[in-house]
Protein backbone atom coordinates (compact mmCIF):
# COMPACT_ATOMS: atom_id res chain seq x y z
CA UNK A 1 0.00 0.00 0.00
CA UNK A 2 1.34 3.40 -0.96
CA UNK A 3 1.45 6.36 1.41
CA UNK A 4 -1.29 8.04 -0.61
CA UNK A 5 -3.54 4.99 -0.38
CA UNK A 6 -2.99 4.83 3.39
CA UNK A 7 -3.82 8.52 3.68
CA UNK A 8 -7.04 8.00 1.73
CA UNK A 9 -8.06 5.08 3.93
CA UNK A 10 -7.33 7.19 7.02
CA UNK A 11 -9.49 9.97 5.58
CA UNK A 12 -12.20 7.38 4.96
CA UNK A 13 -12.04 6.15 8.56
CA UNK A 14 -12.24 9.72 9.84
CA UNK A 15 -15.18 10.45 7.55
CA UNK A 16 -17.02 7.42 8.92
CA UNK A 17 -16.42 8.66 12.47
CA UNK A 18 -17.74 12.08 11.49
CA UNK A 19 -20.75 10.49 9.78
CA UNK A 20 -21.60 8.62 12.96
CA UNK A 21 -21.26 11.73 15.15
CA UNK A 22 -23.41 13.79 12.78
CA UNK A 23 -26.05 11.08 12.57
CA UNK A 24 -26.09 10.68 16.35
CA UNK A 25 -26.78 14.41 16.56
CA UNK A 26 -29.70 14.12 14.13
CA UNK A 27 -27.83 15.67 11.21
CA UNK A 28 -28.67 12.85 8.81
CA UNK A 29 -28.02 14.73 5.55
CA UNK A 30 -24.52 15.56 6.73
CA UNK A 31 -23.98 12.04 8.03
CA UNK A 32 -24.84 10.59 4.63
CA UNK A 33 -22.53 13.08 2.96
CA UNK A 34 -19.58 12.03 5.14
CA UNK A 35 -20.37 8.33 4.58
CA UNK A 36 -20.35 8.96 0.83
CA UNK A 37 -16.99 10.72 1.03
CA UNK A 38 -15.59 7.77 2.98
CA UNK A 39 -16.57 5.46 0.12
CA UNK A 40 -15.28 7.94 -2.44
CA UNK A 41 -11.84 8.03 -0.74
CA UNK A 42 -11.76 4.23 -0.68
CA UNK A 43 -12.56 4.06 -4.40
CA UNK A 44 -9.76 6.55 -5.05
CA UNK A 45 -7.36 4.33 -3.11
CA UNK A 46 -8.29 1.38 -5.30
CA UNK A 47 -7.83 3.39 -8.49
CA UNK A 48 -4.31 4.34 -7.41
CA UNK A 49 -3.60 0.60 -7.47
CA UNK A 50 -3.95 0.83 -11.27
CA UNK A 51 -2.14 4.17 -11.54
CA UNK A 52 -5.42 6.05 -12.08
CA UNK A 53 -6.57 9.36 -10.63
CA UNK A 54 -9.56 11.51 -11.55
CA UNK A 55 -10.86 14.87 -10.37
CA UNK A 56 -14.54 14.29 -11.17
CA UNK A 57 -16.66 12.19 -8.87
CA UNK A 58 -18.46 10.64 -11.84
CA UNK A 59 -15.13 9.49 -13.29
CA UNK A 60 -13.99 7.94 -10.00
CA UNK A 61 -17.26 6.06 -9.65
CA UNK A 62 -17.32 4.92 -13.28
CA UNK A 63 -13.68 3.83 -13.42
CA UNK A 64 -13.91 2.08 -10.05
CA UNK A 65 -16.78 0.04 -11.47
CA UNK A 66 -14.96 -0.63 -14.72
CA UNK A 67 -11.58 -1.58 -13.24
CA UNK A 68 -12.61 -3.28 -10.00
CA UNK A 69 -16.27 -4.33 -9.80
CA UNK A 70 -16.76 -5.55 -13.37
CA UNK A 71 -13.48 -7.46 -13.23
CA UNK A 72 -14.44 -9.05 -9.89
CA UNK A 73 -11.39 -7.62 -8.15
CA UNK A 74 -13.84 -6.31 -5.56
CA UNK A 75 -17.39 -7.47 -4.86
CA UNK A 76 -19.77 -5.60 -7.13
CA UNK A 77 -21.92 -4.49 -4.20
CA UNK A 78 -19.24 -1.96 -3.25
CA UNK A 79 -19.69 -0.22 -6.58
CA UNK A 80 -23.46 -0.23 -6.06
CA UNK A 81 -23.00 1.13 -2.51
CA UNK A 82 -20.87 3.96 -3.90
CA UNK A 83 -23.44 4.84 -6.57
CA UNK A 84 -26.36 4.75 -4.14
CA UNK A 85 -24.45 6.73 -1.54
CA UNK A 86 -23.68 9.46 -4.05
CA UNK A 87 -27.36 9.63 -4.98
CA UNK A 88 -28.30 9.96 -1.29
CA UNK A 89 -25.68 12.65 -0.77
CA UNK A 90 -26.89 14.64 -3.75
CA UNK A 91 -30.51 14.47 -2.57
CA UNK A 92 -29.53 15.49 0.95
CA UNK A 93 -27.22 18.28 -0.15
CA UNK A 94 -29.20 19.79 -3.02
CA UNK A 95 -32.91 18.89 -2.72
CA UNK A 96 -34.38 21.32 -0.20
CA UNK A 97 -37.59 19.30 -0.01
CA UNK A 98 -35.79 16.03 0.85
CA UNK A 99 -34.94 14.99 4.38
CA UNK A 100 -32.60 12.05 4.88
CA UNK A 101 -33.92 9.56 7.41
CA UNK A 102 -31.92 8.18 10.29
CA UNK A 103 -32.36 4.70 8.80
CA UNK A 104 -30.83 5.83 5.51
CA UNK A 105 -27.91 7.49 7.28
CA UNK A 106 -27.22 4.40 9.39
CA UNK A 107 -27.35 2.19 6.29
CA UNK A 108 -24.83 4.38 4.46
CA UNK A 109 -22.50 4.36 7.47
CA UNK A 110 -22.73 0.57 7.72
CA UNK A 111 -21.94 0.24 4.03
CA UNK A 112 -18.97 2.59 4.35
CA UNK A 113 -17.67 0.50 7.24
CA UNK A 114 -18.00 -2.71 5.21
CA UNK A 115 -16.19 -1.09 2.28
CA UNK A 116 -13.39 0.16 4.55
CA UNK A 117 -13.00 -3.25 6.19
CA UNK A 118 -12.72 -4.86 2.76
CA UNK A 119 -10.18 -2.25 1.60
CA UNK A 120 -8.02 -2.71 4.68
CA UNK A 121 -7.98 -6.47 4.11
CA UNK A 122 -7.29 -6.03 0.39
CA UNK A 123 -4.34 -3.71 0.88
CA UNK A 124 -2.77 -5.58 3.82
Backbone torsions as a table, in degrees:
resi	resn	phi	psi	omega
1	UNK	NA	132.7	179.2
2	UNK	-78.3	165.5	176.4
3	UNK	-59.9	-41.9	-179.4
4	UNK	-63.8	-41.0	177.7
5	UNK	-63.5	-42.0	178.5
6	UNK	-62.5	-41.5	178.7
7	UNK	-62.6	-40.6	178.4
8	UNK	-65.5	-40.2	178.7
9	UNK	-68.6	-33.5	174.5
10	UNK	-66.1	-43.6	175.8
11	UNK	-59.9	-39.7	178.8
12	UNK	-63.0	-45.7	179.3
13	UNK	-61.4	-42.2	178.5
14	UNK	-65.9	-37.0	178.1
15	UNK	-66.3	-36.9	177.0
16	UNK	-65.1	-42.3	177.0
17	UNK	-59.9	-45.3	179.3
18	UNK	-63.2	-40.6	179.1
19	UNK	-59.9	-41.9	-179.9
20	UNK	-66.3	-44.1	178.8
21	UNK	-61.3	-47.2	-179.9
22	UNK	-61.7	-43.5	179.5
23	UNK	-65.3	-41.6	177.6
24	UNK	-60.4	-29.2	179.4
25	UNK	-88.5	4.3	178.2
26	UNK	84.9	9.2	179.9
27	UNK	-95.6	70.0	-171.3
28	UNK	-66.9	-39.6	177.4
29	UNK	-57.4	-46.5	-178.7
30	UNK	-69.2	-34.7	176.6
31	UNK	-62.9	-43.2	177.9
32	UNK	-64.3	-39.6	179.4
33	UNK	-60.9	-45.6	179.7
34	UNK	-66.9	-37.2	177.7
35	UNK	-63.5	-41.4	176.7
36	UNK	-59.9	-48.1	-178.2
37	UNK	-61.9	-33.2	175.1
38	UNK	-59.3	-47.5	-180.0
39	UNK	-66.6	-37.1	177.9
40	UNK	-61.6	-45.6	178.8
41	UNK	-62.0	-39.1	178.6
42	UNK	-63.7	-44.9	178.1
43	UNK	-60.3	-40.4	176.9
44	UNK	-61.2	-40.4	178.9
45	UNK	-61.4	-40.9	177.3
46	UNK	-64.5	-43.2	-178.5
47	UNK	-62.1	-34.1	177.0
48	UNK	-59.6	-32.2	177.6
49	UNK	-53.8	-33.9	179.7
50	UNK	-101.6	13.8	178.8
51	UNK	72.1	25.3	-176.4
52	UNK	-110.4	144.4	176.5
53	UNK	-151.3	136.0	-177.7
54	UNK	-136.3	149.0	179.6
55	UNK	-92.5	-24.4	-178.4
56	UNK	-90.6	137.7	178.5
57	UNK	-59.8	-41.8	-178.6
58	UNK	-61.0	-36.1	179.4
59	UNK	-70.0	-42.5	178.1
60	UNK	-59.4	-48.0	-178.1
61	UNK	-63.8	-46.1	-178.9
62	UNK	-63.6	-49.2	-176.7
63	UNK	-70.2	-31.8	174.4
64	UNK	-61.5	-44.9	178.1
65	UNK	-61.8	-45.7	-177.3
66	UNK	-64.9	-46.2	-172.7
67	UNK	-87.4	-23.9	-173.5
68	UNK	-121.0	-46.0	-177.8
69	UNK	-75.8	-48.4	-177.4
70	UNK	-68.6	-21.9	178.8
71	UNK	-95.6	3.7	179.5
72	UNK	63.0	22.8	174.4
73	UNK	-75.4	-25.4	171.3
74	UNK	-134.0	153.1	176.4
75	UNK	-58.9	137.9	-174.8
76	UNK	-63.6	-21.5	-179.8
77	UNK	-63.6	-25.7	179.0
78	UNK	-68.9	-33.3	175.1
79	UNK	-68.5	-42.6	177.5
80	UNK	-62.8	-42.4	177.6
81	UNK	-58.5	-42.9	-179.7
82	UNK	-62.9	-45.4	179.1
83	UNK	-62.1	-49.4	-177.7
84	UNK	-66.0	-35.0	178.5
85	UNK	-67.1	-40.1	177.1
86	UNK	-62.7	-42.2	179.1
87	UNK	-61.4	-41.9	177.5
88	UNK	-64.2	-42.4	179.3
89	UNK	-62.1	-45.5	-178.8
90	UNK	-62.7	-41.9	177.4
91	UNK	-62.2	-46.9	-177.9
92	UNK	-66.9	-35.3	-177.7
93	UNK	-82.6	-33.6	-168.8
94	UNK	-119.3	-13.3	-179.8
95	UNK	-101.1	101.2	-176.0
96	UNK	-60.9	-24.6	-177.9
97	UNK	-88.4	-4.5	-176.7
98	UNK	-100.5	135.6	174.7
99	UNK	-122.3	120.5	178.3
100	UNK	-68.4	135.1	178.7
101	UNK	-84.3	159.6	175.5
102	UNK	-60.9	-40.0	179.7
103	UNK	-59.9	-43.7	179.1
104	UNK	-64.4	-42.4	179.9
105	UNK	-63.4	-45.3	179.4
106	UNK	-61.8	-41.4	179.0
107	UNK	-61.2	-44.1	-179.5
108	UNK	-65.4	-38.1	178.0
109	UNK	-65.5	-43.6	178.1
110	UNK	-61.1	-42.0	178.8
111	UNK	-64.8	-42.0	178.3
112	UNK	-61.7	-40.5	177.5
113	UNK	-62.9	-42.6	177.8
114	UNK	-62.1	-42.8	-179.5
115	UNK	-64.1	-43.3	179.8
116	UNK	-65.7	-41.3	177.6
117	UNK	-59.6	-45.4	178.7
118	UNK	-61.4	-45.7	-178.6
119	UNK	-61.7	-42.7	179.4
120	UNK	-63.1	-38.4	176.8
121	UNK	-68.6	-41.3	-178.9
122	UNK	-61.3	-45.9	-173.3
123	UNK	-84.6	-10.3	-179.2
124	UNK	-109.5	NA	NA
